[in-house]
Amino acid sequence: MDKKNIKKVVLAYSGGLDTSIIIPWLKENYNNCEVIAVSGNVGQADELEGLEEKALKTGASKLYIEDLTDEFVNDYIIPTVKAGALYEEYMLGTSFARPVIAKRIVEIAKAEGADAICHGCTGKGNDQVRFELAIKAFAPDMPIIAPWREWSIKSREEEIEYAEAHNVPLKINRETNYSKDKNLWHLSHEGLDLEDAGNEPMYEKKGFLEMGVSPIDAPDKPTYVTLDFEKGVPVALNGENMSAKEIILALNKLGGENGIGLLDIVENRLVGMKCRGVYETPGGAILYFAHNYLETLCLDKMTAHKKAELAITFAELVYNGQWFTPLREALSAFVDKTQENVTGKVKIKLYKGNMIKAGAWSDYSLYSEEIATFGEDHVYNQKDSAGFINLYGLPIKVQAQVNAKNKNK
């Protein structure tokens, strides 16, 4: 990439520490190029406040704030929930937000006639891969600028020094400088004291948690919620029809109040290192739990087991930035087929960080109380099991006979 040819750059802009200092850095290092900032609204709420003024003051020529919340929920979150995809327990909050943002950034870059796309992802993280693979899917020949792979800055402390020297306003300070990612699905915390795996997260410290409370501080009486699903998609909460986005936002409140959805994990990053993060996913945790609960009624054994196997692959694809791939699309087609009868209602009891099953109903339920009962029934002949066991155990019996014969030689 010849820097002389870079006159207009579209920047994936969050207004956080990294992207805030990238604007003046780009102008210093890329011939005072025009910088167009793009912020994808995936539900980060108050983080968008004052963003345009900040971007323009730090040197951007304009800022796009794109509302991607409906697309994010319907095309990325819900397909992943239906798949039951978890990456080492992690509910993929940052992972599936990146492709929807990157896709829109490419669209704007093309419309603006940009010479390059820039992102603020570090060379240690997964997000660089997620952004760049998505960019390649829609603009395979677009140059990509990744300042963390170019500049001499080595730490967040040095980033703060650079910001202060260039009069870039920051909402953080050196003492509370957790690396965070927030959207309508989750909030992640990394860095500072969490880098020591021996430190307990400060759940009870005021200001640490933003989407809810510690289970210790949750109410002493339970909260019940009911969720209705149609073909695996949530359609109603507590009897009220809502969009999937509205349900997630409402569950965030209910779950947060009850200390639901906290995860402290040392995960295996794509780039080869282990990293510790603390995640808040109150509504998402309830949604995963409820959906899985309903599937126990509606899916047959072989489909459920195969789906669980493929959920690992699905999660790895999402985590590794491979959303826009034939395999992910094929897995989604498989998942959609499995969801045709995942329709019904579940009731969940929320209590001090716990989710407790409180009832499930479906017209497509494969559970038969009449067959499964320990009482008297007239539909199951227990004598049939003898022949089944004889046939099912035949290979074991033959192997034992062969072993015994050869042992006696």
C-alpha positions as CSV (number, residue, x, y, z in Angstrom):
1,M,0.0,0.0,0.0
2,D,1.5,3.3,-1.1
3,K,0.6,6.0,1.4
4,K,0.8,8.6,-1.3
5,N,-2.4,7.1,-2.8
6,I,-4.4,7.3,0.4
7,K,-6.4,10.5,0.3
8,K,-9.6,9.4,2.0
9,V,-10.0,6.9,4.8
10,V,-13.1,5.5,6.3
11,L,-12.5,4.7,10.0
12,A,-14.5,2.2,12.1
13,Y,-15.1,4.7,15.0
14,S,-16.4,4.0,18.5
15,G,-15.2,7.1,20.2
16,G,-13.2,5.0,22.6
17,L,-9.5,5.4,23.4
18,D,-8.1,3.6,20.3
19,T,-10.2,5.2,17.6
20,S,-10.1,8.6,19.2
21,I,-6.4,8.9,18.8
22,I,-6.4,7.2,15.4
23,I,-8.0,10.3,13.7
24,P,-5.0,12.6,14.4
25,W,-2.6,9.8,13.9
26,L,-4.0,9.1,10.4
27,K,-3.7,12.7,9.5
28,E,-0.1,12.9,10.7
29,N,1.0,9.7,9.0
30,Y,-1.1,9.5,5.9
31,N,-0.5,12.9,4.2
32,N,-3.3,14.8,6.1
33,C,-5.8,12.5,4.5
34,E,-9.5,13.0,4.9
35,V,-10.9,10.8,7.7
36,I,-14.6,9.8,7.6
37,A,-15.7,8.2,10.8
38,V,-18.4,5.5,10.9
39,S,-20.0,4.3,14.1
40,G,-22.3,1.3,13.9
41,N,-25.0,1.6,16.5
42,V,-25.4,-1.9,17.9
43,G,-27.0,-0.8,21.1
44,Q,-24.1,0.9,22.9
45,A,-26.6,3.6,24.0
46,D,-24.9,6.4,26.0
47,E,-21.6,5.7,24.3
48,L,-23.0,7.5,21.2
49,E,-23.7,10.7,23.0
50,G,-21.6,13.6,21.9
51,L,-19.8,11.3,19.3
52,E,-20.2,13.6,16.3
53,E,-18.8,16.7,18.1
54,K,-15.9,14.6,19.4
55,A,-15.1,13.1,16.0
56,L,-15.1,16.5,14.2
57,K,-13.0,18.1,16.9
58,T,-10.4,15.5,16.6
59,G,-10.1,15.9,12.8
60,A,-12.8,13.8,11.1
61,S,-14.5,15.5,8.2
62,K,-17.8,13.8,9.0
63,L,-19.4,11.1,11.1
64,Y,-21.9,8.5,10.1
65,I,-23.9,6.9,13.0
66,E,-25.7,3.9,11.5
67,D,-28.6,2.3,13.4
68,L,-27.8,-1.4,12.9
69,T,-29.7,-2.7,15.9
70,D,-32.6,-4.5,14.1
71,E,-30.2,-6.1,11.6
72,F,-27.8,-7.0,14.4
73,V,-30.6,-8.8,16.4
74,N,-32.5,-10.5,13.5
75,D,-29.6,-11.5,11.2
76,Y,-26.8,-12.2,13.7
77,I,-27.9,-12.7,17.3
78,I,-31.1,-14.8,16.7
79,P,-29.4,-17.2,14.2
80,T,-26.6,-17.8,16.8
81,V,-29.1,-18.3,19.7
82,K,-31.1,-20.8,17.5
83,A,-27.8,-22.6,16.9
84,G,-27.1,-22.8,20.6
85,A,-23.6,-21.6,19.8
86,L,-21.3,-20.9,22.7
87,Y,-17.6,-20.4,22.5
88,E,-16.2,-21.8,25.7
89,E,-19.4,-20.6,27.5
90,Y,-19.0,-17.1,26.0
91,M,-22.2,-15.8,24.3
92,L,-20.2,-14.2,21.5
93,G,-21.4,-10.6,22.2
94,T,-18.4,-8.9,20.6
95,S,-17.9,-11.6,17.9
96,F,-21.2,-11.3,16.0
97,A,-21.3,-7.5,16.3
98,R,-18.2,-7.0,14.2
99,P,-19.5,-8.5,10.9
100,V,-22.6,-6.3,10.8
101,I,-20.5,-3.2,11.5
102,A,-17.9,-4.1,9.0
103,K,-20.4,-4.8,6.3
104,R,-21.9,-1.3,6.7
105,I,-18.5,0.3,6.8
106,V,-17.7,-1.2,3.4
107,E,-20.9,0.1,2.0
108,I,-20.1,3.6,3.1
109,A,-16.5,3.3,2.0
110,K,-17.7,2.4,-1.5
111,A,-20.2,5.2,-1.6
112,E,-17.6,7.7,-0.4
113,G,-15.0,6.6,-2.8
114,A,-12.6,5.8,0.0
115,D,-9.0,4.7,-0.7
116,A,-8.8,2.6,2.5
117,I,-10.6,1.4,5.6
118,C,-9.1,1.7,9.0
119,H,-9.8,0.0,12.3
120,G,-8.5,0.3,15.8
121,C,-8.1,-3.3,16.7
122,T,-4.9,-4.4,18.4
123,G,-2.6,-7.0,16.9
124,K,-3.2,-9.2,19.9
125,G,-6.9,-9.5,19.6
126,N,-9.6,-11.3,17.7
127,D,-11.4,-8.2,16.4
128,Q,-8.7,-7.4,13.8
129,V,-9.6,-10.8,12.1
130,R,-13.3,-10.3,12.4
131,F,-13.2,-6.8,10.8
132,E,-10.8,-7.7,8.1
133,L,-12.4,-11.0,7.0
134,A,-15.8,-9.2,6.7
135,I,-14.1,-6.4,4.7
136,K,-12.5,-8.9,2.4
137,A,-15.9,-10.6,1.9
138,F,-17.4,-7.4,0.5
139,A,-14.4,-5.4,-0.8
140,P,-11.6,-7.9,-1.4
141,D,-9.2,-5.4,-2.9
142,M,-9.8,-2.6,-0.4
143,P,-6.5,-1.6,1.5
144,I,-6.8,-1.9,5.2
145,I,-5.0,0.3,7.7
146,A,-4.4,-1.2,11.2
147,P,-2.5,1.4,13.3
148,W,-1.7,-1.0,16.1
149,R,0.4,-2.9,13.6
150,E,2.2,0.3,12.5
151,W,2.6,2.8,15.3
152,S,5.2,2.9,18.1
153,I,2.5,3.0,20.8
154,K,2.8,-0.1,23.0
155,S,0.2,0.2,25.7
156,R,-3.0,1.9,26.8
157,E,-1.0,4.2,29.1
158,E,0.9,5.4,26.0
159,E,-2.4,5.9,24.2
160,I,-3.6,8.1,27.0
161,E,-0.4,10.1,26.8
162,Y,-0.8,10.6,23.1
163,A,-4.5,11.7,23.6
164,E,-3.5,14.2,26.2
165,A,-0.7,15.6,24.0
166,H,-3.2,16.0,21.1
167,N,-6.0,17.4,23.2
168,V,-8.3,14.4,22.5
169,P,-11.1,14.3,25.1
170,L,-11.5,11.0,26.9
171,K,-14.2,9.7,29.2
172,I,-11.8,7.3,31.0
173,N,-8.8,7.8,33.4
174,R,-5.8,5.8,34.2
175,E,-7.4,4.2,37.3
176,T,-10.6,2.9,35.6
177,N,-9.2,2.1,32.2
178,Y,-10.8,-1.3,31.6
179,S,-11.0,-2.3,28.0
180,K,-14.7,-2.5,27.4
181,D,-17.0,-3.4,24.5
182,K,-20.7,-2.7,24.9
183,N,-23.8,-3.4,22.8
184,L,-27.4,-4.3,23.4
185,W,-26.4,-7.9,24.0
186,H,-23.5,-7.6,26.4
187,L,-20.7,-5.7,28.1
188,S,-17.1,-7.0,28.3
189,H,-14.4,-6.0,30.8
190,E,-10.7,-6.7,30.2
191,G,-7.4,-5.4,31.6
192,L,-6.2,-3.8,34.9
193,D,-6.7,-6.2,37.9
194,L,-8.5,-8.8,35.7
195,E,-5.2,-9.6,33.9
196,D,-4.2,-11.4,37.1
197,A,-6.2,-14.7,37.0
198,G,-5.9,-14.8,40.8
199,N,-8.0,-11.7,41.3
200,E,-11.7,-12.0,42.0
201,P,-13.8,-9.6,39.8
202,M,-15.1,-6.6,41.8
203,Y,-18.8,-7.4,41.2
204,E,-19.9,-5.6,44.4
205,K,-17.8,-2.5,43.7
206,K,-20.0,0.5,42.7
207,G,-19.6,1.2,39.0
208,F,-18.0,-2.1,37.9
209,L,-21.1,-3.8,36.7
210,E,-23.2,-1.7,34.3
211,M,-25.9,-4.0,33.1
212,G,-26.9,-5.4,36.4
213,V,-26.0,-6.2,40.0
214,S,-24.0,-8.9,41.7
215,P,-26.1,-11.9,42.8
216,I,-25.3,-10.9,46.3
217,D,-27.1,-7.7,45.8
218,A,-30.1,-9.2,43.9
219,P,-33.6,-9.3,45.5
220,D,-34.3,-12.0,48.1
221,K,-37.4,-13.2,46.2
222,P,-37.5,-14.7,42.8
223,T,-38.8,-13.2,39.5
224,Y,-40.7,-15.3,37.1
225,V,-40.6,-14.8,33.3
226,T,-42.3,-16.6,30.5
227,L,-41.0,-16.6,26.9
228,D,-42.9,-17.7,23.8
229,F,-41.0,-19.0,20.8
230,E,-42.1,-19.6,17.2
231,K,-39.7,-21.8,15.2
232,G,-36.9,-21.0,17.6
233,V,-37.5,-17.2,17.5
234,P,-38.6,-15.4,20.7
235,V,-42.0,-13.6,20.0
236,A,-43.5,-12.8,23.4
237,L,-42.4,-12.0,26.9
238,N,-44.7,-12.5,29.9
239,G,-47.6,-12.9,27.5
240,E,-46.9,-9.7,25.5
241,N,-46.0,-9.9,21.9
242,M,-42.7,-8.1,21.2
243,S,-39.9,-8.0,18.6
244,A,-36.8,-10.0,19.4
245,K,-34.9,-6.7,20.0
246,E,-37.6,-5.6,22.5
247,I,-37.5,-8.9,24.2
248,I,-33.7,-8.8,24.6
249,L,-33.8,-5.3,26.0
250,A,-36.5,-6.2,28.5
251,L,-34.7,-9.3,29.5
252,N,-31.5,-7.3,30.1
253,K,-33.4,-5.3,32.7
254,L,-35.0,-8.3,34.4
255,G,-31.8,-10.4,34.2
256,G,-29.6,-7.5,35.4
257,E,-31.8,-6.9,38.4
258,N,-31.5,-10.5,39.4
259,G,-27.7,-10.9,38.9
260,I,-28.1,-13.1,35.8
261,G,-25.5,-13.6,33.1
262,L,-22.1,-12.9,34.7
263,L,-19.2,-14.9,33.2
264,D,-15.6,-14.8,34.3
265,I,-13.6,-16.7,31.7
266,V,-10.1,-17.4,30.5
267,E,-10.7,-18.0,26.8
268,N,-8.5,-19.1,24.0
269,R,-8.1,-16.3,21.5
270,L,-7.8,-17.0,17.8
271,V,-4.3,-15.5,17.8
272,G,-3.0,-18.2,20.1
273,M,-3.0,-16.6,23.6
274,K,-5.3,-17.1,26.5
275,C,-7.1,-14.0,27.7
276,R,-9.3,-13.3,30.7
277,G,-12.5,-11.4,30.4
278,V,-15.6,-10.7,32.5
279,Y,-18.8,-10.5,30.6
280,E,-22.3,-9.2,31.4
281,T,-25.0,-10.8,29.3
282,P,-28.2,-10.8,31.4
283,G,-30.8,-11.0,28.7
284,G,-28.8,-13.2,26.4
285,A,-28.2,-15.8,29.2
286,I,-32.0,-16.0,29.8
287,L,-32.7,-16.4,26.1
288,Y,-30.1,-19.2,25.6
289,F,-31.4,-21.0,28.7
290,A,-35.1,-20.7,27.7
291,H,-34.5,-21.7,24.1
292,N,-32.5,-24.8,25.1
293,Y,-35.2,-25.6,27.6
294,L,-37.9,-25.7,24.9
295,E,-35.6,-27.7,22.6
296,T,-35.5,-30.5,25.2
297,L,-39.2,-31.0,24.4
298,C,-39.3,-30.5,20.7
299,L,-36.1,-32.1,19.2
300,D,-35.6,-35.8,18.8
301,K,-32.5,-37.4,20.2
302,M,-30.3,-37.7,17.1
303,T,-31.1,-34.1,15.9
304,A,-30.5,-32.7,19.3
305,H,-27.1,-34.5,19.6
306,K,-25.9,-33.6,16.1
307,K,-27.0,-30.0,16.6
308,A,-25.0,-29.8,19.9
309,E,-21.9,-31.0,18.0
310,L,-22.3,-28.5,15.2
311,A,-23.0,-25.7,17.7
312,I,-19.3,-25.9,18.6
313,T,-18.3,-25.4,15.0
314,F,-20.9,-22.6,14.6
315,A,-19.5,-20.8,17.6
316,E,-15.9,-21.2,16.4
317,L,-16.9,-19.7,13.0
318,V,-18.5,-16.7,14.7
319,Y,-15.6,-16.2,17.2
320,N,-13.0,-16.5,14.4
321,G,-14.6,-13.9,12.2
322,Q,-15.9,-16.4,9.6
323,W,-19.6,-15.2,9.5
324,F,-19.6,-14.6,5.8
325,T,-18.5,-18.1,4.7
326,P,-20.3,-20.9,2.9
327,L,-20.0,-23.2,6.0
328,R,-21.7,-20.7,8.4
329,E,-24.5,-20.3,5.8
330,A,-24.9,-24.0,5.5
331,L,-24.9,-24.5,9.3
332,S,-27.6,-21.8,9.6
333,A,-29.7,-23.7,7.0
334,F,-29.4,-26.8,9.0
335,V,-30.3,-25.0,12.2
336,D,-33.4,-23.4,10.6
337,K,-34.6,-26.9,9.6
338,T,-34.2,-28.1,13.2
339,Q,-36.3,-25.2,14.5
340,E,-39.4,-25.9,12.5
341,N,-41.1,-27.4,15.5
342,V,-39.4,-25.4,18.2
343,T,-42.6,-23.5,19.1
344,G,-44.0,-23.2,22.6
345,K,-43.7,-21.5,25.9
346,V,-41.3,-21.8,28.8
347,K,-41.3,-20.4,32.3
348,I,-38.1,-19.4,34.1
349,K,-37.5,-18.5,37.7
350,L,-34.7,-15.9,38.2
351,Y,-33.1,-15.8,41.7
352,K,-29.8,-14.4,42.7
353,G,-27.8,-15.2,39.6
354,N,-29.6,-18.5,39.0
355,M,-32.0,-19.6,36.3
356,I,-34.4,-22.3,37.4
357,K,-36.8,-24.2,35.1
358,A,-40.4,-23.7,36.1
359,G,-42.4,-25.2,33.3
360,A,-42.4,-25.8,29.5
361,W,-45.3,-26.4,27.0
362,S,-45.4,-27.1,23.3
363,D,-47.9,-28.6,20.9
364,Y,-44.9,-30.2,19.2
365,S,-43.6,-31.8,22.4
366,L,-42.1,-35.2,21.9
367,Y,-42.3,-35.9,25.6
368,S,-45.2,-38.3,26.5
369,E,-46.1,-38.5,30.1
370,E,-48.2,-41.6,29.3
371,I,-45.1,-43.4,28.0
372,A,-42.6,-42.1,30.5
373,T,-44.7,-42.6,33.6
374,F,-43.6,-44.8,36.5
375,G,-47.2,-45.6,37.1
376,E,-49.4,-48.1,35.2
377,D,-49.6,-47.5,31.5
378,H,-51.2,-49.2,28.5
379,V,-48.9,-48.0,25.7
380,Y,-45.5,-49.5,26.5
381,N,-44.8,-53.2,26.6
382,Q,-41.9,-53.7,28.9
383,K,-41.3,-57.2,27.5
384,D,-40.2,-55.6,24.3
385,S,-37.0,-54.4,25.9
386,A,-35.6,-57.9,26.2
387,G,-35.3,-58.4,22.4
388,F,-34.0,-54.9,22.0
389,I,-31.2,-55.5,24.5
390,N,-30.3,-58.9,22.9
391,L,-29.8,-57.2,19.5
392,Y,-28.2,-54.0,20.9
393,G,-25.8,-56.1,23.0
394,L,-25.0,-58.7,20.3
395,P,-21.6,-57.2,19.3
396,I,-20.6,-57.1,23.0
397,K,-21.7,-60.8,23.4
398,V,-19.8,-61.9,20.3
399,Q,-16.7,-60.1,21.3
400,A,-16.7,-61.7,24.7
401,Q,-17.2,-65.2,23.2
402,V,-14.3,-64.6,20.9
403,N,-12.1,-63.4,23.7
404,A,-13.0,-66.3,25.9
405,K,-12.2,-68.8,23.1
406,N,-8.8,-67.3,22.3
407,K,-7.9,-67.1,26.0
408,N,-8.4,-70.8,26.4
409,K,-6.1,-71.8,23.5
